[in-house]
Amino acid sequence: MSAPAFDIIHEWEEPQELHELLEAIRERRQDANLQRVRYAFYVAEQAHAGQLRASGQPYITHPLAVAKILADLQVDDDTIVAALLHDVLEDTATQTRESIAEVFGDDVVDLVEGVTKLKFKIPTEATDRQKAVAETTRAAESLRKMLLAMAKDFRVIIIKLADRLHNMQTLEGLAPEKRTRIANETLDIYAPLAARLGIWEIKWQLEDLAFKHLHPEEFQRVSELVSKTRTERQKQVNVAILQLKERLESKGMRNFDITGRPKHLYSIFNKMVKQGLDFHEIYDLLAIRVTTEDTKDCYLTLMEAHDLWMPIPGLFFDYIATPKPNGYQSLHTKVVGPGGEPIEVQIRTREMHAIAEYGVAAHWTYKEGKQVANETTRLSRLRQQLFDWSSDAGTSSDFLRSLSTDLFSEQVFVFTPKGDVLDLPKDSTPIDFAFRVHTELGLSVVGAKVNGVIVPLPTKLKNGDVVELVTRANGQPSLDWLEFVRSSHARNKLRAHFRKLSRFEDAQRGKDLLEKELRSMRLEPKEFVGEDRLQTVVHHFDGVENATDLLAKIGSGLLSVQNVIHKLRGNVTEVNQDQIQTARTKEGKLTLSKDGIDGVVIHRAKCCEPIPGDDVVGYVTRGRGIMLHRKTCPNMVRFETDEPERLLRLEWPSDGSHYAISLKIVTLNRQGLLMDISTIFGESHTNVSAAKIRTMPNHTAEIEVSIDVRDTQHLQLVMAKISNFSDVISILRMFGRIAPKA
């Protein structure tokens, strides 16, 4: 920060609240640049001048409270400064990225932008449901943006968690429905995220506050139950602390602390609900924590605790030898303590305790805004996972499901043959393990060994398993794998693989249709179907980047063969509607209308279901008028050979009417997908007249649906939106109509 900036506020009298923040920072970090923090507060206060929170308090109280929370985590100056400025870009017009970067540096402005929410413009005429969907999309995309920023700099999420904690502490000022939405989001996303990063001090507060707003009656009941038994529990804890303290001192240990560990309200409620227990049936409300100087003393303390009290079998966990993915290290054991009551004992060093309470906030050291070079393998893996989750998921709903499955679910810890520890969702299989290591490994795996023994690929992995993979260069995934893979990352990679295969098949079908049409026009396919030639026209079509995309869209029915040929032949000049009608006459085509042609009745062929915009041919029947077929219809092969004199070249512009066509959608059989697809039909004003769903053993489903559309443009819009779902493996326009459901 430049010296003149300091001079501006030299005579400015700081508020008492800022003074308290600066004192808190000074106590924890003697080298902190308090003048820089002071100026950041001044800038934020000026920017938010006149703004009030929902509670009626000045808005500046919020960034100040966030900075205080972060000061307790002993974060660096840039993080404190960014916390004070974190809403300036989003909610004020007085500061820009450039103005913040000029005074406080690029690192600070990157942190501020990382926590800034995206802005979505919602049309005023949108329905309540559309507004709710838009809000969900905005929240999900903002979260995705934040996690990508976090992958580059973990301080982003530390600021966001502190921001969310203060918002939860002041939730009473909001409308009930908004309180519920924010509390649910906190419990589903931010509390698990804090746990994943090991920031336990924030995690338990978020959970208890969300519990208070989502289940106020249960919160009050558990609070009262805990209060009633607190005195008795504290007596038992005090006896246990005294007994263990005397035992350790008798063994010569001096530099240690023993404290009672409170059981938080949400964890008590969660156990009561999940295990169907009454409050008085919960026996692990008693807990003590021992912090020592070094690891050797941790194991000595464990030995003495087990000698003093009877350990409960199966309830000892060594997270020092095998840390959790978020860096958590501690010894956990449960014993029959004083008075015969079960008591939990946690043992860790002081450094381990700091990491346990503050996670990455304690683990990472910053100097002048740059993270130190020796970043750990664990955080490198988490960083890669964040990029994977964002790049794998196509839609906002996909992204949130991936977070729920891979980031926030219960974990299992397994080893590579080299001894590296990987965390996977519970019930993961060797396939999940393979994709976690590398995508190509997952695509080529053919077998697996667990603890040296060959096992089936659907085998569920357990904590401590050592997994070795058997691969083959020409190995290929099976659709059956989708039935048992657990992680969203593996599922997304498999989906992408099968979509690629489907795209290849569509491209081959499109190439065949294109070559066939060119031959019927007495044109040489080799002159038009080469990749270089096709590449010259891809820019004329939406969503097409290369020749394969072009052919695949033809093969799936999303592009007209005739339209592509027109572009390939050079008919690409812009013309008006009068010129289009003239061109049709010159080409010898008749133009259809609602009344047919000169009183002759026109029928749509059921074998291929043509619609306006298709390349169509009329077949003059014997006594039943003209039967309209798609040019790609299989029956046209016979007509062109046997009765070419009965064929008419026709042009069919859209007349606003609706026509039934059939689609076949192959998708993963996940819960809620049919509702998502139905939403697409509803939002695009597309009527569904019939549907058949068939579930397959390999965890896929085939949906055959008959819908009413106006023309090919309407159809292409619907198909494109449905194909955007990453769960959809393929979507194809069918020949012929499906039978109604029985």
N, C-alpha and C positions, 0 to 999 in steps of 0.2 A: 504494500500500500504506500502511496506517495505521501511525502511529508505534508504538503498542503492540505491533504484530506484530514490529517490529525489536527491541523491548526484550526479548521472550521469549527471543531467542537471543543476547543481548548478551554473556553470559558463556560461550556455547557454543563449544567448541574445534572448529574445522573440520578435517575429514580432509585428509590430504596431497593426495588426488586432487582434491578440491574446490579446494584452494589452486592446483593446477596449472591447473585450468580458469579460475579467476579471473585468473591471471597471463596466460594466453593471450588472454583477452578484453581485458585492460588493454593489452597490446602492440598490439592491432589497432584498438581504439577507446578513445580517451582519455576520451570522454564517457559511457562505459557506467555504468549504475547497478549496481555490484557488490553493494551491500547487498541489492538486490531479488533478484538471482540467487542470492545466498547463502541468503536466506530460502526461495526456491523449492526449493532442494536440501534444506533442513531439512524442509519439508513433505513432499516426496517420500520422504525417508528414513524419516520417521515413518510415512507411509502404507504403505510397502512393508516395514516391519519384520517380520522373521521369514520373509519370502518368499525363495525361492531360485530361481535359474535352473536349467535342465537340467544345466548344467556343475557345479552345486553352489555357485557363487558367490552372494553376496547380490544380490538383484534390483536394488538401487539402482545397481549397476555398469553396468547397461544404459542407463538414462536419462542417466547421467553421461557415458558414452561417446558417446551421440548428441549431447549438448550440446557435447562437445569437437569432434566432426566439424563441427558447425555454426559453432562459434567460428572455425574455420579458413576458413569461407566469409564471415566478417565480417558475419554477420546481426545484426539489431537485438536489443534486450533482450527484447522480447515473444517472439521466436522461441526464444531460449535458455531463457527461463522455461517456455514451453509444452513444449519438448523435455524438460525435467526432470520435468514433470508429465504427459507424454503418455499414460502408462499408469495414472494414478491413478483416473480415472473407470471404466476398463474392468476393472481387476484388484483394486481395493480397495474397502472399504465405509466408509472413514473420511472421504472427501471427496465433496462433491456439486457440481453445477454452481453452485449459489448460493454455497457457501462459497468456491470458487475465484474466482468473479466478484467477490465482496465484497472480497477481498484483492488480487487481481492484475488485475481489470478484465475487461470483456466481450470484448475482443479476444483475450486469452489463453485464456479458456474456449472461445471459438469455434474457436480453433486446436486445442485439445485434443480437442474434440468432432469436429473434422474428420478427425482421424487415428484416432479410436476405431472399432474394428470393430463391425459389427452382431452381435447374438447370435441364433442360430437354435436353437430347441428341437427336437431330433431325437428322435422316439419310440423308446423302448427296444426295441420289437419290430421296428423297421425292419431291412430286409436290408442286407447290406454294400453292395450297389449303391445302394440308396436313401440310405444314409449318405454315400456318395461323391458322389451327386448333390446332396444337401443341403449338403455342404461346399463343392462347386463353386459352388452358388448363393449361399451365404453370402459366399464370397470375391469373387464378381462383384458382388454388391449392395453389399458394403462398399467395393469399388473405385469403383463408381458414386457412392456417397455421398461418398467422398473427393474424387473429381474435381469434383463439384458444389461442394463446399466450396472446392476449389482455384480454381474459376472465380470465386469471390467474393474469394479471398485466396490468392495463389500461395505464400505461406509454408507452407500446409498440406502441399503436395507436397514442399517442401524438407525439412520435418521427417520426412515419411514416407520419403523416399529415404535420409536419414541413418539412420533407424531400420532400414531394410532392409539398409543397408551393414553396420551393426554386427551384425545378425542373421546375415548371410552370413559375417562374420569369425569368428563363434562357433558355426558350424553343427555342429561335430563332436559336440556333446553330445546331438544328437537321433537318433532311430531312423533307419535307412537310408531307409525309404520316405518319411518326412517330409522328410529332407534332399533327396531327389530331387524331391519336389513343390515345395518352396520354391525350389530352384535353377532348376527349369523355369519357375516363375512369375516369378522374377527375370529370367531371360533373355528371356522372352516379353513381359513387361509393364514391369517397373521400369527395366531398362537402356535399352530404347527410349524410355521416358518421360523419363528423364534426358537422353537425346540430343535429344529433341524440344524440351526446355526449355533445351538448351545447357549443361547441367551436366556437362561432359566429365570433370572430376576424379572424379566419382562414377560416371559411366557406365562408364569402362574398368575400374574396380575391381570393379564388380558383374559385368561380363562375365567377367573373369579368375577371380573366385571361383566363379561358376556353372560355368564351364568345368572348374575343378578338381574339383568335386563330381559333375558329370554324366559327365565323360570323364577319370577319374583317370589312366588309362594314357597317353592321348594328351597330357594336360597334362604329365605327367612327361617324355615323349619330347620335346615341343617345348621344355620348360624346359632340358633337357640340351643340345639342339641349339643353342639361343640362347646358353647359357653357353659352349659350346665355341668359338663364332665371335665372342664378344663382344670379345675383345682385339683381333682383326684389324679388326673393324668400327670400334672406337673409334679405332684409329690412322688409318683412312681419314677418319673424321668430323673428327678433330683437324686433319688436313691441310687439309680443305675449309674448316673454320672459320678457320684461319690465313690461307689464300689470300683468302677473301672479306673478312676483317677488314682485311688490308693494302690491298685494293683500295678499300674504302669510306673508309678513313682517308686514302688518297691523293687522294680526291675531296673531302676537307674534312669528312666526316661524323664526328661525335664521340659524340653521345648515342645509342648503340645497344648492344644485347646480342646475341650469337650463342651458341646452345647446341645440343647434340645433342638430338634428340627420340627418346625410346625407342619402339620398336614393341611394342605389348602382345601378350601370348601368344595371347589369343583371336582378335585380328585376323589374326595369322599363321596360326593353325589354320583360321580361316574361309576365308582365301584359298586355302589348300592344298586344302580340301574342295571349295569352289565352282568353282575353276578346274582341279582335278585336277592340282595341281603338287606336286612334291617340294620339301622345304625348300630345297635348294640351287638350285632354279629361281626362288625369290622374290628379285627384284632390287631391291625398294624397302625393304630393311631399313635402309638408310642414310638418315638424315633430319636436317636442321638447321632451326632456327627463329631468325628474326631479329626482334627487337622494337625499334621505333623510337619517336621522340617524336611524330611527326605523319604524316599520310597522304602528304604530298609525299615524305618520305623512304622510304616503302614502295615507291613506284614508281621512285624513283632506285635503290634497292637491287635491284629486279627487273631494271632495265636493266643494271646492273653484273654481276649474276649471269649474265645471258644473254650478256653480252660476254665474261665469264671462261670460261664453260663452254657447250657446245653444248646448246641446249634440245631436248627430245624433242617432235616435232610432236604436236599434239592433246592434250597433257597440261598445259596452262596454264588455270587457272580464276581468274577475278576475282570473289571474293566480297565485295570492298569496294564495288565499283560496284553489285553485285546481292547483297545479304546473303541468307543462308538465313533461313527463317521463324523460326527460334529466335534470330535476332539475330547469328548467327556472321558475322564479317567477317575476311577474310584473303586474301592472294594465295598461290596454290598453283602451283608449277611443278616440272617434273621435268627434270633435266639429266644429261648424261654428265659425271660429276665426276672427281676425281683418280683415276688408275689405270684409267680407262675404265669404272668402275662407275656405274650409275644412282644418283642421289641426289635425294631430294625436298627442296625448299626451301619453307618457309612464312614469309611476311613479314606482319607486322601491327604496329599501334601497341600501346602498353602497355595502353591502355584496351580495345582490341579483344581483347587477350590475356586480360584479366580476365573479360570477358564470355564468351570462348571456353572458359575453364576452369570458370567458376562460373555461367554462364547467367543466368537470372532472379535468382539470388541476388546477382549483381553489378549487374544492370541496375536492380533496384528499390531505391528509397530510401524508408525509412519514418521517420515522425516521430510519436512518441507513438502508435504502433500503426496509423497511417493512411497509406495509400499516397499518394504525391504526385499532384497533380491532372493533371499532364501525361503520363498514361499513353500509351504508344505505340500506333499503329495496329496494329502487328504483334501485340502482346499482346491488344489488343481483339478481333482476329479469332480468336486462339486461345481466348480466353474464350468467344466465341460458339460456336465449334466444340464446346467441352466441353458447353455446354448442348444443342446439337443432337444430339450423340452420345447423351446420356442420354435426351432426350425422344423421339428417333427409335426407339430399340430397345425392343421390348416385353418380351422375356424376357432372362434373364441371358446365355444363349448368343448371342442377337442382339447384345447389348451388347459382349461380348468379340470377336465377329466384326467389329463396326464399328471397335473400337479397332485390331484387327490390320490391317484394310484401310486405314483412313483416317489413323490416328495413327502407326502404326509401320512402314508400308510405305515403299519407296523413293519419293522425291518427284520431281515435275516442276514447274518454276517458269514461270508464264506471266503475261502482262501484260493488264490491261484497256486499253481505248482511252485512258483518262486516265493510264495509266502506273503504276497500282497493281499490286503483285506478289501473285499468289495461288499457294499451294502446293496441288498435287493429287497423288493417287496416280499412280504411273507408269502410262502407257498410258491416261490419262484422255482423254475426248472433249469436244467443245463442250457436250454435254448435262451432263456432270459440272461443267463450268465454270459453266453457267447456274444449276444448282441451288446451287452454292457461293455465287453472288452473291445469289440470292433464289429462294425456292420458286416464286413466281408467275411469275418469269422462266423457270424451267425448264419449267413447265406450258404456257407459251404460245410457246416457241421453235419456229420452223419452218425456220430456216436459220442458217448461220454463215459468217463470213469469218475466215480465219487469215492474218495478214500481208497483208491487203487482198485476198485471193483467196477466192472462194466455194468451200467444200469440203463434202463429204458429212458428215452428222452423226456417222457412226462414225469419223471421222478421229482418229488418235491424236495428241495434242499433244506438242510437244517443248519443251525448255528455251528460253526466250526468245521463244516465239510470242506475238504480239499477237492476241487473240481479240475479235471483234465479233459480236454476236448479232443475228439478224433475228427479230422476234416478230410475232405476229398476235393480236388480241384474242380471236378465237374459235378459236385454235389448241388442239389437244388432243394429249397424249402418245400414243405408240403402244406396244403391248406389245412390239414388236420392239426398242425401246430397251433393254429389260432384257437383251438379248443382248450388248450392247457397253458399257454403262455400267460404270465401274470403281469409283467411290467408293460406300461403304456409304450415305453421306448421300443421294446421288441415288437409289440403289436403294430406300432406305426411303421416300423421298418418292413415288416412282413406285408402290411397293406400296400406300402409303396411298391414293393417288389411285384405283387400280384396285379396292381394297377398298371405297372409297366408292361407286364406280360399281356394284359388285356389290350393295352394301347398298341402293342406290336401286332396283335391279331386284328384289331380294328384297322390299322394302317395297311396290312396285307389285303384286307377286304376292300378298303378304299382304293388301293392300287388296281385290284382286279376290276372294280366297277368303272374306274377311270379309263383303263385300257379298253374295256368292252365298249364304252360309249364312243371312244375315239375311233375304234374300228368300224362301228356302225355309221360313223360320219366319213368313212373312207380316209381317215387320217392315220399316219404312222405313229403308234404309241411311243416308240423310242425317241421321237423328236420332242415329246412333251413331258414324259414321266420321269426323266432324269432328275436327280436331286438338285443340280445347279439350276435347271429350268424352273422347277417348282419353287425354288427359293426366291426367284424373281417376282413372284406374285403373292407371297405370304403376307406382305404388309397390307394387302387389301382386305384381310379377314381378321376380325377381332379374336383375341386369344390364341393366335397362331404365330409361333416364333420360328418354325423350321418346316422342312418338307415332311418330316414324319408327323408333326402335328396336323398338317394339312390333310394328309392321307387318312389319318386316324379319325378326323372329324367327318370326312366323307364316309368312311366305313361305319361310323356310329350313327349316321343320319343327321349330323349337326350341320353339314354343308351340302349344298346341291352340286351334283356332278356337272351339270350344264353350266352353272355359274362359274365354277372353277375353269372349265374349258374356255368360256368366253374370255376370262382373264388371260389364260395361257395363249389364246389366239390374238390377243392385243386389243380386244374390245373393252377398253377400260376408260374411255373418255366420259366425262360427266355429261349427261343429257337430261333434258326436262321431260315432263310427262308426254307432251305432244310428240317429241322425237321418239320416245319409247313406242308409242302407238304406231308411228310411221315405220319404225324398225321392224315391228312385229309383222306388218303387212308385207314388207319387202321380203321377209324370211318365209312368207307363205303360211304363216300361222293364223288360226282363227282365235279370237278372244272370247273366252267364256263369260257368261253373266249368270245371274240367279235363274233366269228363264231358259237357260240352255243356248242353243244356236238356231235362230230362225224357227222357233217353235218345236225343235227336235228335243225330246226329253234326254237329259244327261243323268247317268247313274254312276255313283262311286263304286268301284270294284271292291268287294269285301276281301279279296285275296291280298290286297296291298294298301288299302286305305289311303288314297292320295288326298292331299289338302292343298289349298291355294299356296303358290310359291314352289311347289314340286315341279320337276321336269315331268310333264304328263303327255300321254298319247291317248287319243280316242279310238276305240274299237267299235266300228259300226256293226251292231248285232242284227240278227234277223228278226225284226218285228218288235224289239224292245228298246229302240233308240240307240244312243251312244253310251258305251261303257268306258268310264275313265280309269286308266291304269297309270301307276308310276312307271317311268321309263325303265327303272331298275327291277320291275316286277318279274319274277321267274316266268309267268305266263306270256310275257311279251316276246320271249325267245321263240316260242311256238308260233305266235301270231306273225312275227316278222318273217319267219320261214314259210309258213303255210298260206297266210292270207295277207300279204303286205298291202294289197289294194284296199283293204278295209280299215287301214290305219290313217288317222288324221293327226297332223301336228297342231297342237293346241297350246294356248297361253292361258293361265288361270290366275288372274290377279285376285287379291283378297277383297271379299265383298262384305265383311263384317259378320258373316254367319259363323257358327261353330260346328266343327266336324270331329267325330270320334277317331282317335288313333290309339295304338297300344304300345306300351313301353315294357321292357324287361330290365329290372334293376337287380344286380347281384351285389350283396352288401354283407358286412359283418353283422351277425345277429346280436346287436347290443340293445339294451333297454333304452327306450325312448327314441330310437331312430325313426320308426314309422311316424311318430308324432312330429319329428323334425321335418320329414319329407312332406307330411300332410300340411304343415305350416307353409311350405314353399308353394304348394298348390293353392292354398287359401290366399296368400299374399299376392299371387300372380293372377288371381281371379280365374282359376282353372277348375272346372267341375270334374269330379271323379265319378264315373258311372259304374265301374266294376273293378274289383281287385281280388287277387288270389295271392296268398303268401305260403311259401313252402320252406320250412326250416330244414337244413342239411346237417348231417352228423359232424361235419368239419367246422361247426360254429359259424356258418354263413347262412344267408337266407336269400331266396329268389322271390322278388316281388313283381308280379305281372299286373299291370294296372291299365285300365282304359280311361282316357281323359278326353275332354272336349277342348279343342284349340281353334283359333281363328285361321292361322296360317303357319308357314314354316318359321317365320320370325318369332311368333309366340311360342312355338314348340322348342326352338333352339334356346330361348330364354329360360324356359322351365328346365330343360335338360342340363344346361350349363350350371344353373343354381344347385341342382341336385348333385351333379358330379363334383361340386366343391366340397361336399362332405368327405372327409378322408376315409370314413368307414365304407364308402361306396367303391366297390372294386370295378364295376363296369355298368354302363347304362346304354341300352340299345333300343332303337325304334324297330318294332317287330312288323312282319308281314302278317296281316290278319288280325282279327279281333278276338279278345279272350272271352271265354264264356263267363256269364255272371256267376257270383258265388251261389252255391246250392243252399 
